[in-house]
């Protein structure tokens, strides 16, 4: 990742944090936090606990004290500020690209993302399974590698991977609960998918 893109991500996070600090605390979705004290809300994101400062909006790893990454920070802000009152999953799955019928994400862009991810995992089925287990995934069926993860304790995602052969290219899929957009924006669901992919690569 170039310094330019790193700077762009940092700018987005700082802008989101400024908006978060100004957000009406009375409208914050605190029912979705794992715990809280006088200074922090605590959120579980892909099994890792993060603290969110009630005054500065800073999001930190509770275990290391390091700043959370772009995807974790943006997703936590989104669910705390924009989840609908009474939002709940329904148990019906949809592909990432079909979550929003009004999506402005071009098919070429999304297809490129899926192709890059699938190619990066090709030939590594067993290692990928091990990586999913390390991340706390629950194995499912219908794919060479299929695991369900908890984005938050109240919001799941399913990762699926099929390896390629002489006839078929490798492919990946991400399944979200049909009500996911009651919790986060469609663009944020892409952050979630990207975070999961990067985390799995880090475990290989």
N, C-alpha and C positions, 0 to 999 in steps of 0.2 A: 504494500500500500504506500503510495507516494505521500510526501509531506503535505502536498496540496490537499489530498483527500483527508488526511488526518486532521488538518486544520478545519476543513469543512465539517467533519463530524464533531469536532470540539466546539465549533460555532453553534451548531444545532443543539448540542447539549446545554451550552450556556444559555441560549435563548429559551429552551424548554424549562430550564431551572428557574429563570427569572419569571416565566409565566406561572410556574408551579408555586413559587413563593407568594405571588399575588392572588392565587386562587382562594376563593371563599372557603374557609375551613368548615363552615357549616354545610357545605355541599360536597365535602371530601368523602369518598367512599370508604370510611374507616371500618365498616363492617367486613371489609375484605382483607384487612391486615392480619398478620399472624399473631401479633402482640404489639403493645405499645407502653411507653412510660412517659414521663413529663417532657422528655427531649426528642424522642424518636418514635417513628412507626417502624415496625419490623415486617419485612416481606420475604416469603420463600419463593425464589425464582429458580426453576429447574433444580430444586433440592438444596440450593445455597441460600443462606439467610443474609439479607441485606438490611442495613439500617438507613432510614430516611430522616434527615434532620427536619424537625418541624419549623425551624427558624431559617435555615439556609437552603434547604432543599437538597443538600448534598447526599448522594447515595454511596454507601461504602460497604465493602465486604465485612461482615461482622468478625470473621475469623482472622483476617489479615490487616484490616484497616485501610486497604487500598481502595481507590475509587473504582466504582463499578464501570464496566464497559458501556459502549454506546447503546447496544441493543437492550441490555438489562435496564439501564437508566431510563431510556425512552419508553420501554414497555411498562415499567413500574409507574412512571408519571402518568401514562395514559390510563391505566386501569384505576388509579386512585382518583383521577379527575373526571374521567368520562364514562365509566361504567354506569349503566342505567340502574336506577333503584329497582331492587328485586331481580336483577339479572341472574339467570340460572341456566345451566346446560340442559339440553333435552335428550342427549344420547344418540342423536342422528348425525352422521358424519358427512362432511362435504370436502371436496378437494380445495386446496388453497385458492386456485384461480377462479373457482365458482362461488366463493364466499360472497362476493359482491357483484351483482349483475351490472352495476354502474361503474365497474372498474375502469380506470384510465391506464392501467398497465398494459402496454402493448404485448401482443402474443409473441413477437420476436424477442422482446426483452425477457419475458418469463421463460420461454423455451430455451433461451441461451443459459439462463440460470440453472434450469433443471439439467440441461446437457452437461454443463461444467461440473455440477455436483455429482451426477451419475458417473461421469468419466473418472473423477477423482477417487471414487470408491471401488471402481472396477477391479476385480481380481482379489479383493480383500474381504470376502464374506465373513470368514471366521474372526478376523481382527475387528471388523466392524461390529459383529455381534458382541464381542468382548467389550468394545468401547461403549456400546449401548447399555450393557450391564453395569459397567463402571459408573455411568451417568444415572443409574437408578431406574432404567427403563424396564417396563413389564412386557415380556415377549408376547407377540400376537401371531396370527397366521396370515396366509394369503400373500406372502412375499418371501424371497430368499432371506431377507432380513426385515423383520417387522417388529417394532417396539412402540409402546405407548409411554409417553412422558407427561409429567405434570408441569406445565408452564408455571402455573400457580396451583396451590392445593385444590382450587375450585375450577381450574381450566386445563383440560388435557389437549394433547396433540399426538397424532400417530405418524411415525416415520416409516416409510416402506422403501425397500431397495430390491431391484431385480438385476442380477448380473447379466452381462451380454454373452452371446455365443456367435457362431458363424452366421446365424440368420437374424438375430435380434441384437440391437444395441442396448447397453445398460440403461436403466431408467430409475428415477426416484419419484416418490409421491409424498405429499404431506396432507393428512386429513385433520380437519378441525371440526369441533362441534358446530352444528348449524347455527347456534346462538352466540358464537364467538364474538360477533360484531356488537353484541349487547355489552361486552366487556371492554373491547379495544377497537381502534380503527382498523380498517382493512390494510392500510400501509404498515401498521404495527405488526400485523400477522406476518408480513414479510420479514420484519426485523426478527420475529420469533424463529422463523424458519432458518434465517441466516445464522442466528446465534446457535441453534441446534447443530447445524452443519459445522460451524467453526469449532464448537465444543467437541464434537465427535472426531474431527480431524486431529484435534489436540490430544485425544486419547489413543490414537492409532500408534 
